[in-house]
Amino acid sequence: MNTALLLIDVQESFRQRSYFRDDPAMSFLARVNPLIEGCRQRGVPVVRVLHVDEPATPDNPFSMESGHVRPLKGLTEFDAGATFIKNRHSALVGTGLSVWLRERGIGRLIVAGIRTEQCCETTTRHASDEGFQVDYVAEATLTFDMQYADGSPLPAADIVARTCAVLKDRFATICTVEEALQRAR
């Protein structure tokens, strides 16, 4: 089965947010870069997905006008098999990505990117519902600490663990970088 890597929202926009921290980002890059390289070596197309939203003003880091909708600093350079701009959580909504994948006979997706529980998880669920097999590479996703409704802390590690638990064997196979590359064809 043909495979593609979906690299979701790995963009400088996040660096502009108050919750962004360099240490977790460096750990993320240390896992996602070998995934990209491994896919390139195997001839697996790497699809770049970038998030853009309103308002279209320079002070919104997710607007094109901000200049921040570009690859995250430290991300390995690569020639994208395709680039899609999305303005929803799922990379498959309104982008033409699903059509692009099907036209190329791609039935397996490797999902990596930013944010673990948001756009990466949503795209994974959507792709599974559309019949794609999904390898979710949690160690090649990045998220940030949050708060519960009562204000108590919700650490990023707990968010990743929860995401893996709800996706595992229902929407995706949870893989390490190495496992995803072994499964890629």
Wavefront OBJ file of the C-alpha trace (Angstrom):
o trace
v 0.000 0.000 0.000
v 1.339 3.426 -0.923
v 2.128 5.715 1.996
v 2.441 9.483 2.522
v 3.676 11.483 5.497
v 1.326 14.295 6.518
v 3.379 16.964 8.246
v 0.720 19.080 9.914
v 1.163 22.715 10.992
v 4.902 22.608 11.691
v 5.106 26.360 11.339
v 6.599 29.441 12.953
v 3.120 30.670 13.913
v 3.321 28.621 17.117
v 6.563 30.265 18.195
v 4.579 33.506 18.509
v 2.250 32.040 21.145
v 2.947 32.554 24.858
v 2.779 28.814 25.569
v 5.555 27.910 23.088
v 8.736 26.560 24.712
v 12.010 25.827 22.932
v 12.956 22.670 24.906
v 9.907 20.605 23.888
v 10.195 21.985 20.365
v 13.804 20.796 20.126
v 12.815 17.300 21.309
v 10.010 17.275 18.729
v 12.382 18.334 15.948
v 14.839 15.621 17.010
v 12.111 13.036 16.237
v 10.273 14.604 13.296
v 13.403 15.372 11.260
v 14.522 11.705 11.088
v 10.954 10.787 10.136
v 11.075 13.227 7.224
v 14.526 11.996 6.181
v 13.462 8.361 6.398
v 10.407 9.019 4.268
v 12.475 10.872 1.685
v 14.954 7.979 1.507
v 12.095 5.520 0.960
v 10.389 7.622 -1.706
v 7.426 8.349 0.564
v 5.983 11.756 -0.315
v 6.044 14.309 2.487
v 2.942 16.486 2.376
v 3.233 19.868 4.048
v 0.031 21.158 5.637
v -0.041 24.720 6.977
v -2.769 26.334 9.046
v -4.098 29.781 8.147
v -6.954 31.558 9.897
v -8.613 34.925 10.354
v -8.247 37.761 10.926
v -5.990 38.415 7.949
v -3.850 40.927 9.838
v -0.116 41.125 10.577
v -0.695 40.657 14.330
v -2.358 37.237 13.865
v 0.525 34.728 13.634
v -1.695 32.289 11.712
v -2.483 34.777 8.943
v -0.410 34.941 5.781
v 0.015 38.661 6.451
v 2.004 37.908 9.626
v 4.864 36.249 7.745
v 4.854 33.388 10.296
v 3.045 30.816 8.144
v 6.306 29.161 7.130
v 8.251 26.087 8.282
v 9.325 26.028 11.921
v 12.964 26.973 12.384
v 15.026 23.812 12.805
v 12.790 21.674 10.608
v 14.810 19.802 8.037
v 14.425 21.207 4.551
v 12.603 19.039 2.047
v 10.799 19.255 -1.255
v 7.167 18.730 -0.407
v 5.229 16.244 -2.497
v 2.442 18.816 -2.165
v 1.532 21.702 0.105
v -1.970 22.324 1.377
v -3.314 25.303 3.287
v -6.076 24.535 5.757
v -8.310 26.657 7.930
v -10.023 23.846 9.833
v -8.655 21.328 12.320
v -8.683 18.411 9.887
v -6.236 18.653 7.013
v -8.848 16.829 4.916
v -11.552 19.518 5.132
v -11.714 21.891 2.191
v -8.116 21.386 1.056
v -8.272 18.841 -1.746
v -5.806 16.643 0.159
v -8.066 13.591 0.137
v -8.416 13.797 -3.655
v -4.644 14.262 -4.064
v -3.981 11.169 -1.941
v -6.510 8.985 -3.748
v -5.279 10.063 -7.192
v -1.858 8.708 -6.184
v -3.188 5.449 -4.771
v -2.153 6.366 -1.229
v -3.986 4.308 1.362
v -1.702 4.658 4.402
v -0.889 7.925 6.121
v 1.806 8.728 8.645
v 0.678 11.639 10.812
v 3.111 13.988 12.562
v 3.096 17.675 13.467
v 1.680 20.281 15.823
v -0.684 20.005 17.946
v -0.961 16.434 19.122
v -4.556 16.596 20.377
v -5.878 19.147 17.957
v -5.057 19.116 14.240
v -3.028 15.881 14.305
v -5.678 13.925 16.208
v -8.571 15.429 14.232
v -6.912 14.657 10.903
v -6.219 11.108 12.094
v -9.838 10.486 13.045
v -11.091 12.009 9.796
v -8.622 10.002 7.682
v -9.639 6.782 9.427
v -13.298 7.552 8.787
v -12.461 8.069 5.106
v -10.870 4.611 4.949
v -7.181 5.456 5.193
v -4.907 3.374 7.412
v -3.134 5.760 9.765
v 0.162 5.461 11.599
v 0.148 8.087 14.335
v 3.681 8.974 15.406
v 3.069 10.602 18.789
v 6.771 11.187 19.443
v 6.822 13.262 16.225
v 3.971 15.469 17.405
v 4.155 18.487 19.666
v 1.674 19.981 22.049
v 1.758 22.330 24.997
v 0.652 22.389 28.616
v -2.974 23.373 29.086
v -5.393 23.829 31.969
v -8.487 21.934 32.996
v -11.715 23.932 33.278
v -11.048 24.393 37.009
v -7.656 25.960 36.269
v -5.563 23.006 37.423
v -2.626 22.078 35.194
v -2.871 19.594 32.334
v 0.693 18.670 31.339
v 1.532 18.099 27.681
v 2.693 14.548 28.487
v -0.790 13.724 29.782
v -2.355 15.151 26.621
v -0.113 12.954 24.455
v -0.920 9.868 26.555
v -4.658 10.547 26.331
v -4.458 11.097 22.554
v -2.639 7.811 22.060
v -5.151 5.981 24.252
v -8.192 7.213 22.316
v -6.658 6.685 18.861
v -4.978 3.297 19.455
v -6.521 0.434 17.509
v -9.659 2.470 16.784
v -8.416 5.206 14.464
v -4.699 4.537 14.140
v -1.706 2.399 14.893
v 0.458 4.241 17.395
v 4.037 4.055 16.105
v 7.508 5.233 16.910
v 9.440 6.929 14.136
v 11.278 3.692 13.435
v 8.101 1.610 13.359
v 6.361 4.031 11.000
v 9.357 3.956 8.650
v 9.422 0.134 8.703
v 5.740 0.081 7.764
v 6.130 2.676 4.986
v 6.177 1.532 1.389
l 1 2 3 4 5 6 7 8 9 10 11 12 13 14 15 16 17 18 19 20 21 22 23 24 25 26 27 28 29 30 31 32 33 34 35 36 37 38 39 40 41 42 43 44 45 46 47 48 49 50 51 52 53 54 55 56 57 58 59 60 61 62 63 64 65 66 67 68 69 70 71 72 73 74 75 76 77 78 79 80 81 82 83 84 85 86 87 88 89 90 91 92 93 94 95 96 97 98 99 100 101 102 103 104 105 106 107 108 109 110 111 112 113 114 115 116 117 118 119 120 121 122 123 124 125 126 127 128 129 130 131 132 133 134 135 136 137 138 139 140 141 142 143 144 145 146 147 148 149 150 151 152 153 154 155 156 157 158 159 160 161 162 163 164 165 166 167 168 169 170 171 172 173 174 175 176 177 178 179 180 181 182 183 184 185
